[in-house]
Amino acid sequence: MSFAAIQEMQAHQGQVQQKPVKSLKEIQEEEQEIAFLMWFEEESARVRQEDERRLTLALSTASESECSRRGRGKGGRGRGRGKGGERGRGRGRDRKEQASAAAV
């Protein structure tokens, strides 16, 4: 291929691939915009993850506290004796009735 043919090819390519000329300021503004968009996406992802972590923690804490309250009265020890704390109320009566029935 001759030198003239190469020059002709390059001239033809230059006409086809002509791009608009950008100033240095325009290029810098585009780069800053790209950098900002990348930072914004990363920050949004971080905030979403933090919110999900907080929600999960809040739900697990609420679930634990709800489970720990189930079945507990004022005393906080389960079903137990009830309010009055009277000993043997139910069983004592049955035994007395059984003893009186046996005596008769």
FIKOLZA-1660 file (N, C-alpha, C; in steps of 0.1 Angstrom, whole numbers, plus 5000, padded with zeros to 4 digits):
% residues 104
   i   px   py   pz ch aa at
   1 5008 4988 5000  A  M  N
   1 5000 5000 5000  A  M CA
   1 5009 5012 5000  A  M  C
   2 5005 5022 4992  A  S  N
   2 5014 5034 4990  A  S CA
   2 5010 5044 5001  A  S  C
   3 5019 5053 5002  A  F  N
   3 5017 5064 5012  A  F CA
   3 5005 5072 5009  A  F  C
   4 5003 5075 4996  A  A  N
   4 4991 5083 4992  A  A CA
   4 4978 5076 4995  A  A  C
   5 4978 5063 4994  A  A  N
   5 4966 5055 4997  A  A CA
   5 4963 5055 5012  A  A  C
   6 4973 5055 5020  A  I  N
   6 4972 5055 5034  A  I CA
   6 4966 5069 5038  A  I  C
   7 4971 5080 5032  A  Q  N
   7 4966 5093 5035  A  Q CA
   7 4952 5094 5031  A  Q  C
   8 4948 5089 5020  A  E  N
   8 4935 5090 5015  A  E CA
   8 4925 5082 5025  A  E  C
   9 4929 5071 5030  A  M  N
   9 4921 5063 5039  A  M CA
   9 4919 5071 5052  A  M  C
  10 4930 5077 5057  A  Q  N
  10 4929 5084 5069  A  Q CA
  10 4920 5096 5068  A  Q  C
  11 4921 5103 5057  A  A  N
  11 4912 5114 5054  A  A CA
  11 4898 5110 5054  A  A  C
  12 4895 5099 5048  A  H  N
  12 4881 5094 5047  A  H CA
  12 4876 5090 5061  A  H  C
  13 4884 5083 5069  A  Q  N
  13 4881 5079 5082  A  Q CA
  13 4878 5091 5091  A  Q  C
  14 4886 5102 5089  A  G  N
  14 4884 5114 5097  A  G CA
  14 4870 5120 5095  A  G  C
  15 4866 5120 5082  A  Q  N
  15 4853 5125 5079  A  Q CA
  15 4841 5117 5085  A  Q  C
  16 4843 5104 5085  A  V  N
  16 4832 5095 5090  A  V CA
  16 4832 5096 5106  A  V  C
  17 4843 5096 5113  A  Q  N
  17 4843 5095 5127  A  Q CA
  17 4845 5109 5134  A  Q  C
  18 4841 5119 5128  A  Q  N
  18 4842 5132 5134  A  Q CA
  18 4833 5134 5146  A  Q  C
  19 4838 5137 5158  A  K  N
  19 4831 5138 5170  A  K CA
  19 4830 5153 5174  A  K  C
  20 4820 5157 5181  A  P  N
  20 4820 5171 5185  A  P CA
  20 4831 5174 5195  A  P  C
  21 4837 5185 5194  A  V  N
  21 4848 5189 5202  A  V CA
  21 4843 5194 5215  A  V  C
  22 4848 5188 5227  A  K  N
  22 4844 5193 5240  A  K CA
  22 4855 5201 5246  A  K  C
  23 4851 5211 5254  A  S  N
  23 4861 5218 5261  A  S CA
  23 4865 5211 5274  A  S  C
  24 4876 5215 5279  A  L  N
  24 4882 5208 5291  A  L CA
  24 4871 5210 5303  A  L  C
  25 4865 5221 5303  A  K  N
  25 4855 5223 5314  A  K CA
  25 4843 5213 5312  A  K  C
  26 4838 5211 5300  A  E  N
  26 4827 5202 5298  A  E CA
  26 4831 5188 5302  A  E  C
  27 4844 5184 5299  A  I  N
  27 4848 5170 5302  A  I CA
  27 4849 5169 5317  A  I  C
  28 4854 5179 5324  A  Q  N
  28 4855 5178 5339  A  Q CA
  28 4842 5178 5345  A  Q  C
  29 4832 5185 5340  A  E  N
  29 4818 5185 5345  A  E CA
  29 4812 5171 5344  A  E  C
  30 4814 5165 5332  A  E  N
  30 4809 5151 5330  A  E CA
  30 4815 5141 5340  A  E  C
  31 4828 5143 5342  A  E  N
  31 4835 5134 5351  A  E CA
  31 4830 5136 5366  A  E  C
  32 4828 5148 5369  A  Q  N
  32 4823 5151 5383  A  Q CA
  32 4808 5145 5384  A  Q  C
  33 4800 5147 5374  A  E  N
  33 4787 5141 5374  A  E CA
  33 4787 5126 5376  A  E  C
  34 4796 5120 5368  A  I  N
  34 4797 5105 5369  A  I CA
  34 4802 5101 5383  A  I  C
  35 4812 5108 5389  A  A  N
  35 4816 5105 5402  A  A CA
  35 4805 5107 5412  A  A  C
  36 4798 5118 5411  A  F  N
  36 4787 5120 5420  A  F CA
  36 4776 5109 5420  A  F  C
  37 4773 5105 5407  A  L  N
  37 4763 5094 5406  A  L CA
  37 4767 5081 5412  A  L  C
  38 4780 5078 5410  A  M  N
  38 4786 5066 5416  A  M CA
  38 4785 5067 5431  A  M  C
  39 4789 5078 5437  A  W  N
  39 4789 5080 5452  A  W CA
  39 4774 5079 5457  A  W  C
  40 4765 5085 5449  A  F  N
  40 4751 5085 5453  A  F CA
  40 4745 5071 5454  A  F  C
  41 4749 5063 5444  A  E  N
  41 4744 5049 5443  A  E CA
  41 4750 5041 5455  A  E  C
  42 4763 5043 5458  A  E  N
  42 4769 5036 5469  A  E CA
  42 4763 5040 5482  A  E  C
  43 4761 5053 5484  A  E  N
  43 4755 5058 5496  A  E CA
  43 4741 5053 5498  A  E  C
  44 4733 5052 5487  A  S  N
  44 4719 5047 5488  A  S CA
  44 4719 5033 5492  A  S  C
  45 4728 5025 5486  A  A  N
  45 4729 5011 5490  A  A CA
  45 4733 5009 5505  A  A  C
  46 4742 5017 5509  A  R  N
  46 4746 5016 5523  A  R CA
  46 4735 5020 5533  A  R  C
  47 4727 5030 5529  A  V  N
  47 4716 5035 5538  A  V CA
  47 4705 5024 5538  A  V  C
  48 4702 5018 5526  A  R  N
  48 4693 5007 5525  A  R CA
  48 4697 4995 5534  A  R  C
  49 4709 4991 5534  A  Q  N
  49 4714 4980 5542  A  Q CA
  49 4713 4984 5557  A  Q  C
  50 4716 4996 5560  A  E  N
  50 4715 5000 5574  A  E CA
  50 4701 5000 5579  A  E  C
  51 4692 5005 5571  A  D  N
  51 4677 5005 5574  A  D CA
  51 4672 4990 5576  A  D  C
  52 4676 4981 5567  A  E  N
  52 4672 4967 5568  A  E CA
  52 4678 4961 5581  A  E  C
  53 4690 4964 5584  A  R  N
  53 4696 4959 5596  A  R CA
  53 4688 4964 5609  A  R  C
  54 4685 4977 5609  A  R  N
  54 4677 4982 5620  A  R CA
  54 4664 4976 5621  A  R  C
  55 4657 4974 5610  A  L  N
  55 4644 4968 5610  A  L CA
  55 4645 4954 5615  A  L  C
  56 4654 4946 5610  A  T  N
  56 4656 4933 5615  A  T CA
  56 4659 4932 5630  A  T  C
  57 4667 4941 5635  A  L  N
  57 4670 4942 5649  A  L CA
  57 4658 4945 5657  A  L  C
  58 4650 4955 5652  A  A  N
  58 4638 4959 5659  A  A CA
  58 4628 4948 5660  A  A  C
  59 4626 4941 5649  A  L  N
  59 4617 4930 5648  A  L CA
  59 4621 4918 5657  A  L  C
  60 4634 4915 5658  A  S  N
  60 4638 4904 5666  A  S CA
  60 4637 4908 5681  A  S  C
  61 4640 4921 5684  A  T  N
  61 4639 4925 5698  A  T CA
  61 4624 4925 5702  A  T  C
  62 4615 4930 5694  A  A  N
  62 4601 4930 5697  A  A CA
  62 4596 4915 5698  A  A  C
  63 4600 4906 5690  A  S  N
  63 4596 4892 5691  A  S CA
  63 4601 4886 5704  A  S  C
  64 4613 4889 5708  A  E  N
  64 4619 4883 5720  A  E CA
  64 4611 4889 5732  A  E  C
  65 4608 4902 5732  A  S  N
  65 4601 4907 5744  A  S CA
  65 4587 4902 5745  A  S  C
  66 4581 4900 5733  A  E  N
  66 4567 4895 5733  A  E CA
  66 4567 4880 5738  A  E  C
  67 4577 4872 5734  A  C  N
  67 4577 4858 5739  A  C CA
  67 4580 4858 5754  A  C  C
  68 4588 4867 5759  A  S  N
  68 4591 4866 5773  A  S CA
  68 4580 4871 5782  A  S  C
  69 4570 4878 5776  A  R  N
  69 4559 4883 5784  A  R CA
  69 4547 4873 5784  A  R  C
  70 4547 4863 5775  A  R  N
  70 4536 4854 5774  A  R CA
  70 4535 4845 5786  A  R  C
  71 4523 4844 5791  A  G  N
  71 4520 4835 5802  A  G CA
  71 4525 4840 5816  A  G  C
  72 4528 4852 5816  A  R  N
  72 4532 4858 5829  A  R CA
  72 4522 4868 5834  A  R  C
  73 4520 4867 5847  A  G  N
  73 4511 4876 5853  A  G CA
  73 4518 4888 5859  A  G  C
  74 4513 4893 5870  A  K  N
  74 4520 4905 5876  A  K CA
  74 4533 4901 5883  A  K  C
  75 4533 4888 5888  A  G  N
  75 4545 4884 5894  A  G CA
  75 4557 4881 5885  A  G  C
  76 4553 4878 5872  A  G  N
  76 4564 4876 5863  A  G CA
  76 4570 4862 5864  A  G  C
  77 4563 4852 5870  A  R  N
  77 4569 4839 5871  A  R CA
  77 4560 4828 5865  A  R  C
  78 4552 4831 5856  A  G  N
  78 4544 4821 5850  A  G CA
  78 4530 4821 5856  A  G  C
  79 4524 4809 5856  A  R  N
  79 4511 4807 5862  A  R CA
  79 4510 4807 5877  A  R  C
  80 4518 4800 5883  A  G  N
  80 4520 4800 5897  A  G CA
  80 4507 4800 5906  A  G  C
  81 4507 4806 5917  A  R  N
  81 4496 4805 5927  A  R CA
  81 4484 4815 5924  A  R  C
  82 4487 4826 5918  A  G  N
  82 4476 4835 5916  A  G CA
  82 4479 4848 5924  A  G  C
  83 4469 4855 5927  A  K  N
  83 4471 4868 5934  A  K CA
  83 4473 4866 5949  A  K  C
  84 4464 4858 5955  A  G  N
  84 4464 4858 5970  A  G CA
  84 4475 4850 5976  A  G  C
  85 4480 4840 5970  A  G  N
  85 4491 4833 5976  A  G CA
  85 4486 4824 5987  A  G  C
  86 4474 4819 5987  A  E  N
  86 4469 4810 5997  A  E CA
  86 4473 4796 5994  A  E  C
  87 4479 4789 6004  A  R  N
  87 4484 4776 6001  A  R CA
  87 4474 4765 6002  A  R  C
  88 4475 4756 5993  A  G  N
  88 4467 4744 5993  A  G CA
  88 4452 4746 5993  A  G  C
  89 4447 4756 5987  A  R  N
  89 4433 4759 5988  A  R CA
  89 4424 4748 5981  A  R  C
  90 4428 4743 5970  A  G  N
  90 4420 4734 5962  A  G CA
  90 4421 4720 5968  A  G  C
  91 4433 4715 5971  A  R  N
  91 4435 4701 5976  A  R CA
  91 4430 4699 5990  A  R  C
  92 4431 4709 5998  A  G  N
  92 4426 4707 6012  A  G CA
  92 4412 4704 6013  A  G  C
  93 4403 4711 6006  A  R  N
  93 4389 4709 6006  A  R CA
  93 4385 4695 6002  A  R  C
  94 4392 4690 5991  A  D  N
  94 4389 4677 5986  A  D CA
  94 4392 4666 5997  A  D  C
  95 4403 4668 6004  A  R  N
  95 4407 4658 6014  A  R CA
  95 4397 4658 6026  A  R  C
  96 4392 4670 6030  A  K  N
  96 4383 4671 6041  A  K CA
  96 4370 4664 6037  A  K  C
  97 4365 4666 6025  A  E  N
  97 4353 4660 6020  A  E CA
  97 4354 4645 6019  A  E  C
  98 4366 4640 6015  A  Q  N
  98 4368 4626 6014  A  Q CA
  98 4368 4620 6028  A  Q  C
  99 4374 4626 6038  A  A  N
  99 4375 4621 6051  A  A CA
  99 4361 4621 6058  A  A  C
 100 4353 4631 6056  A  S  N
 100 4340 4631 6061  A  S CA
 100 4331 4621 6055  A  S  C
 101 4332 4619 6042  A  A  N
 101 4324 4609 6035  A  A CA
 101 4328 4595 6039  A  A  C
 102 4341 4593 6042  A  A  N
 102 4346 4579 6047  A  A CA
 102 4341 4577 6061  A  A  C
 103 4339 4587 6069  A  A  N
 103 4335 4585 6083  A  A CA
 103 4320 4582 6083  A  A  C
 104 4312 4585 6074  A  V  N
 104 4298 4583 6074  A  V CA
 104 4294 4569 6070  A  V  C
% end
